Structure formats: C-alpha cells, structure tokens
Amino acid sequence: MADMQTDTTARLLITCPDRPGIVAAVSGFLFEHGANITDLDQHSTDPEGGLFFMRLEFQTPHLDVSREILEKAFAERVAARFEMNWRMAYAADLKKVAILVSKYDHALLELLWRHSNRELPCAITQVISNHPDLKAEVERFGIPYHYVPVEKERKEEAEAQMLELLGDTDLVVLARYMQILTPHFVARYPNRIINIHHSFLPAFAGANPYKQAYTRGVKIIGATAHYVTAELDQGPIIEQDVARVSHRHDVADLVRLGRDLERNVLARAVQWHLEDRIIVYGNKTVVFS
C-alpha cells in the first residue's frame, strides 16, 4: 500500500525477538487510544528464536492522548513486555535533508526535481559541494548552495565546516560526492547518510567501478544505495538495480547507462528513508517498500 503522506499519518517501527502476541498487543494498544491502522508490514527471520520486524502506519486525528503520553504508555505497556527496539515518526514532521555532491549532477538533479514535484516528503535545506560548478543549477530550485573545497592536507577543516553547516540535519545524501568521509563525520549521523555507489556491490567497490566492470567484461552493471559506515562501501544496502550490457559497450556506454540506474536507485532509497520504511539490523536492512 502506498504511503498516504498526510499530516495525520504516524508510523511505528519495531524490532524485537519473535514470539506470539506481538501484533495483537500493538494493534490492541493503538485501538484503545483511538488510532486507525491503515498499513501494516511484518517479517520474521525465524518464528522460533528469530527477530521480528514490523512497520505500522496509523491515523492520529482521534487519539485520546498526546504524542508524548502515547509513546510513554507504549514503552511501558507494550515495548518493555516484548523487549522492543522501536520508534514512532510523524509525517507532519518533515525531515531536514542536506545533499553533498561534487561535479556529476544527474543524481542531484533527480532529487531536486522530485522534491520540487512534491514526490519527496522532506525539506531540502542545502546542497554542499567541494566544487563551485553546480551552484546556479541548485539555486534555480531556491536551495542554498555551499562551496566547501576539500584539500587533502586540510580535510579535517573542511569537514568541520560542513558539520557546522549540517547541524541537526536528519539525513545526509551523497549524490556522487567524490570524497571519502572520515569516521568522525560518519559517527555524527549513524544510519542517516545515504550514498549511491555506481556498481552492484559487493562487486567493484572503491574507485572507477565502470572501468573495473569493463575490464572484467561483465554482462550486467548496477548501482547500489547504502548507508555509509566507517568502512568504505560496506554499509547496509538499501536498494540496487542492474542493466544488461555486452561486448559492444565501452566504458563511456557503461557510464551513460549507469547514470539512469544511479539516479533512480538513490531516489528510491531516499524516499523509503523519508517514509520510515527501513529498519537496519547488523549490516543488513529490512525495507518495507
């Protein structure tokens, strides 16, 4: 079911040990407080001793208590009983998103276009780049553009400036930002930095994946959106897609075909994050798309 994206939609994400009665307890609790459940997805890794995941959407106009009281009561009456790791989110609270980019504009412009057409439920607060090239393109959308050059021997200074600009940003999107972020930077936004890598990970991690793919003579190229961790290109994968290629394609052809994959894979991953459809566990994700 598509997300309703109304100001009255709330979302509840749950991870806990699997056991009988979880769905009944959660739905019964929400019913008691006047919530109307409009969507529910669940997954278990194993009904005997596995992990249980659930994403639930409910409508809030007829709640009999405030958000704060609802969450406190849920924690005490349901979450503690089932040893839940959980969170509630509200569609009315738009997430603040910042985009980092270098010179390639295709993934960036896809996000800006979808946002301008109200397809991405968020507030894009700024674009930060280590090059000045895309300033005019970004400002056409009415979004602030910050040029923060990154010199190899002064990277920490550049990151400090970026962190000051980002502040309490909810999500950082790397739309072909061609710099490796330090562990210190990544630690500020755990599971809140999404990168698009131009290969079907774990194949061809690191630099020049299209050239690597061409050299290996692959018949499929891909793109991968993943959360960023301290280990390069090893974070939890959110979304992937592929395109078939042949011996007739050179590296430039692979790059051209790959751009379509990159822009769409990244946009889907960002949208699912904004709609609270992703649960991270270990180095994996459950995506209720």
C-alpha positions as CSV (number, residue, x, y, z in Angstrom):
1,M,0.0,0.0,0.0
2,A,1.3,3.5,-0.9
3,D,2.1,5.8,2.0
4,M,-0.7,8.3,2.5
5,Q,1.7,11.1,3.3
6,T,-0.9,13.1,5.2
7,D,-0.3,15.3,8.2
8,T,-2.3,12.8,10.3
9,T,-0.2,9.8,9.5
10,A,2.1,8.3,12.1
11,R,4.5,5.4,11.7
12,L,5.7,2.8,14.2
13,L,8.8,0.7,13.5
14,I,9.6,-2.3,15.7
15,T,12.4,-4.8,16.1
16,C,12.2,-7.5,18.8
17,P,12.6,-11.2,19.5
18,D,9.8,-13.1,17.7
19,R,7.1,-14.6,19.9
20,P,3.3,-14.9,19.8
21,G,1.1,-12.0,20.5
22,I,3.2,-9.1,19.2
23,V,0.8,-7.9,16.5
24,A,-2.2,-8.3,18.8
25,A,-0.6,-6.3,21.6
26,V,0.4,-3.5,19.3
27,S,-2.8,-3.2,17.4
28,G,-4.9,-3.6,20.6
29,F,-2.9,-0.8,22.3
30,L,-3.4,1.6,19.3
31,F,-7.1,0.7,19.1
32,E,-7.6,1.6,22.8
33,H,-6.2,5.1,22.1
34,G,-8.3,5.8,19.1
35,A,-5.8,5.2,16.3
36,N,-6.9,3.8,13.0
37,I,-4.3,1.4,11.5
38,T,-4.0,1.9,7.7
39,D,-1.0,-0.2,6.8
40,L,1.0,-3.0,8.4
41,D,4.0,-5.0,7.2
42,Q,5.9,-7.6,9.1
43,H,8.8,-10.0,8.7
44,S,10.4,-12.7,10.9
45,T,13.9,-14.2,10.3
46,D,12.7,-17.3,12.1
47,P,9.5,-17.9,14.1
48,E,11.5,-19.9,16.6
49,G,14.1,-17.7,18.2
50,G,14.3,-15.2,15.3
51,L,14.0,-11.5,15.0
52,F,10.6,-9.9,14.3
53,F,10.3,-6.6,12.3
54,M,7.2,-4.6,11.9
55,R,6.2,-1.3,10.2
56,L,2.8,0.1,11.0
57,E,1.0,3.2,9.8
58,F,-1.9,4.7,11.8
59,Q,-4.0,7.8,11.7
60,T,-3.9,10.2,14.6
61,P,-7.0,12.6,14.4
62,H,-8.9,10.7,17.0
63,L,-6.2,9.9,19.5
64,D,-7.3,10.4,23.1
65,V,-3.8,11.4,24.3
66,S,-0.9,13.5,23.2
67,R,2.1,12.1,21.3
68,E,4.2,12.2,24.4
69,I,1.7,10.3,26.5
70,L,1.0,7.8,23.8
71,E,4.7,7.0,23.4
72,K,5.3,6.8,27.2
73,A,2.4,4.4,27.6
74,F,3.5,2.3,24.6
75,A,7.0,2.0,26.1
76,E,5.7,0.9,29.5
77,R,2.8,-1.4,28.4
78,V,4.0,-3.0,25.2
79,A,7.6,-2.3,24.3
80,A,9.0,-3.4,27.7
81,R,7.0,-6.6,27.6
82,F,8.3,-7.7,24.2
83,E,11.8,-6.3,24.6
84,M,11.3,-4.0,21.6
85,N,13.6,-1.6,19.9
86,W,11.1,0.8,18.5
87,R,10.4,4.4,17.3
88,M,7.4,6.4,16.2
89,A,7.6,9.0,13.5
90,Y,5.1,11.5,12.2
91,A,4.5,12.5,8.5
92,A,3.8,16.1,9.6
93,D,7.4,16.4,10.9
94,L,9.3,16.8,7.6
95,K,12.9,15.5,7.8
96,K,15.6,18.0,7.1
97,V,17.8,16.8,4.2
98,A,21.2,18.0,3.0
99,I,22.8,16.8,-0.2
100,L,26.5,16.5,-0.8
101,V,27.7,16.5,-4.4
102,S,30.9,17.0,-6.5
103,K,30.7,17.6,-10.2
104,Y,28.3,14.9,-11.5
105,D,24.8,16.4,-11.5
106,H,22.4,13.6,-12.5
107,A,21.7,12.1,-9.1
108,L,21.4,15.6,-7.5
109,L,19.1,17.0,-10.1
110,E,16.8,13.9,-9.9
111,L,16.4,14.5,-6.2
112,L,15.8,18.2,-6.6
113,W,13.3,17.6,-9.4
114,R,11.3,15.0,-7.4
115,H,11.3,17.3,-4.4
116,S,10.0,20.3,-6.5
117,N,7.2,18.0,-7.7
118,R,6.4,17.0,-4.1
119,E,7.4,13.4,-4.6
120,L,10.0,13.5,-1.7
121,P,8.4,14.4,1.6
122,C,11.2,16.4,3.2
123,A,12.8,19.8,3.5
124,I,16.0,20.0,1.4
125,T,17.8,22.6,3.4
126,Q,21.1,22.9,1.5
127,V,23.5,21.5,-1.0
128,I,27.2,21.3,-0.1
129,S,29.9,20.7,-2.7
130,N,33.6,20.6,-3.0
131,H,33.3,22.3,-6.4
132,P,31.5,25.5,-7.4
133,D,30.2,24.1,-10.7
134,L,26.6,23.3,-9.8
135,K,25.8,26.5,-7.8
136,A,23.5,28.0,-10.5
137,E,21.6,24.8,-11.1
138,V,20.9,24.3,-7.4
139,E,19.9,27.9,-6.8
140,R,17.3,27.7,-9.6
141,F,15.4,25.4,-7.2
142,G,15.6,28.0,-4.4
143,I,18.0,25.9,-2.3
144,P,21.2,27.3,-0.7
145,Y,24.5,26.1,-2.2
146,H,27.7,26.0,-0.1
147,Y,31.1,25.6,-1.7
148,V,33.4,23.9,0.7
149,P,36.7,22.9,-1.0
150,V,38.5,19.8,0.3
151,E,42.3,19.9,0.3
152,K,44.0,16.6,1.1
153,E,46.1,18.0,3.9
154,R,43.2,20.1,5.3
155,K,40.4,17.6,5.1
156,E,39.5,17.9,8.8
157,E,39.0,21.7,8.5
158,A,36.6,21.1,5.5
159,E,34.6,18.5,7.4
160,A,34.4,20.8,10.5
161,Q,32.9,23.5,8.3
162,M,30.5,21.0,6.7
163,L,29.4,19.7,10.1
164,E,28.7,23.2,11.3
165,L,26.5,23.8,8.2
166,L,24.7,20.5,8.6
167,G,24.0,20.9,12.3
168,D,20.9,18.9,13.2
169,T,20.2,17.6,9.7
170,D,18.1,14.5,9.7
171,L,19.5,12.9,6.6
172,V,22.7,13.5,4.5
173,V,22.6,12.3,0.9
174,L,25.8,11.7,-1.0
175,A,24.7,12.3,-4.6
176,R,28.0,11.3,-6.2
177,Y,30.1,13.2,-3.6
178,M,33.6,12.1,-4.6
179,Q,35.2,12.3,-1.2
180,I,35.7,9.7,1.5
181,L,34.1,10.9,4.7
182,T,36.1,10.3,7.9
183,P,34.8,8.0,10.7
184,H,34.4,11.1,12.9
185,F,32.0,12.6,10.3
186,V,30.1,9.4,9.8
187,A,29.6,8.9,13.5
188,R,27.6,12.1,13.7
189,Y,24.9,10.7,11.5
190,P,24.6,6.9,12.2
191,N,22.3,5.3,9.6
192,R,21.5,8.8,8.4
193,I,24.0,9.1,5.5
194,I,22.9,7.5,2.2
195,N,25.4,7.0,-0.6
196,I,24.9,6.0,-4.2
197,H,27.7,3.7,-5.5
198,H,28.0,3.1,-9.2
199,S,28.3,-0.6,-9.1
200,F,26.3,-3.6,-7.9
201,L,28.0,-4.0,-4.5
202,P,29.8,-6.0,-3.3
203,A,31.3,-6.2,-6.8
204,F,33.7,-3.4,-7.8
205,A,33.9,-1.4,-4.6
206,G,36.1,1.6,-4.5
207,A,37.2,3.9,-7.4
208,N,36.4,3.6,-11.1
209,P,33.8,0.7,-10.9
210,Y,32.7,1.2,-14.5
211,K,36.3,0.8,-15.7
212,Q,36.7,-2.2,-13.4
213,A,33.5,-3.7,-14.9
214,Y,34.6,-3.1,-18.5
215,T,38.0,-4.7,-17.8
216,R,36.3,-7.8,-16.4
217,G,33.9,-8.0,-19.3
218,V,30.8,-8.2,-17.2
219,K,27.3,-8.7,-18.7
220,I,25.5,-6.8,-16.0
221,I,26.2,-3.4,-14.4
222,G,24.4,-2.0,-11.4
223,A,24.0,0.7,-8.8
224,T,23.7,0.4,-5.1
225,A,22.3,2.8,-2.5
226,H,23.5,2.1,1.0
227,Y,24.0,3.7,4.4
228,V,27.5,5.0,5.0
229,T,29.7,3.4,7.6
230,A,33.4,3.9,8.6
231,E,34.3,1.1,6.2
232,L,34.3,2.2,2.6
233,D,31.3,0.9,0.5
234,Q,30.5,-1.7,3.2
235,G,27.4,-0.2,4.8
236,P,23.9,-1.7,4.9
237,I,22.4,-1.9,1.4
238,I,19.0,-0.3,0.9
239,E,18.4,-0.6,-2.8
240,Q,20.0,-2.0,-6.0
241,D,19.3,-2.3,-9.7
242,V,21.0,-3.6,-12.8
243,A,21.2,-3.2,-16.6
244,R,22.4,-5.7,-19.1
245,V,25.5,-4.8,-21.2
246,S,27.5,-6.6,-23.8
247,H,30.9,-6.7,-25.5
248,R,29.7,-3.8,-27.7
249,H,29.6,-1.3,-24.8
250,D,32.7,0.7,-24.0
251,V,33.4,2.4,-20.7
252,A,31.6,5.6,-21.8
253,D,28.5,3.5,-22.6
254,L,28.6,1.9,-19.2
255,V,28.8,5.3,-17.6
256,R,25.8,6.6,-19.6
257,L,23.7,3.5,-18.8
258,G,24.7,3.6,-15.2
259,R,23.6,7.2,-14.7
260,D,19.9,6.2,-15.1
261,L,20.4,3.4,-12.6
262,E,22.1,5.7,-10.1
263,R,19.6,8.4,-10.1
264,N,16.6,6.1,-9.7
265,V,18.2,3.8,-7.1
266,L,19.2,6.7,-5.0
267,A,15.8,8.4,-5.3
268,R,14.0,5.3,-4.2
269,A,16.4,4.8,-1.2
270,V,15.9,8.4,-0.1
271,Q,12.2,8.2,-0.4
272,W,12.0,5.0,1.6
273,H,14.1,6.5,4.4
274,L,11.9,9.6,4.5
275,E,8.8,7.4,4.7
276,D,10.4,5.4,7.6
277,R,10.3,2.2,5.6
278,I,13.8,0.9,6.5
279,I,14.9,-1.0,9.6
280,V,18.7,-1.6,10.0
281,Y,19.9,-4.6,11.9
282,G,23.6,-5.6,11.9
283,N,24.8,-4.8,8.4
284,K,21.5,-5.6,6.7
285,T,18.2,-3.8,6.2
286,V,14.6,-4.7,6.1
287,V,12.9,-2.5,3.6
288,F,9.1,-2.4,3.7
289,S,8.8,-0.8,0.2
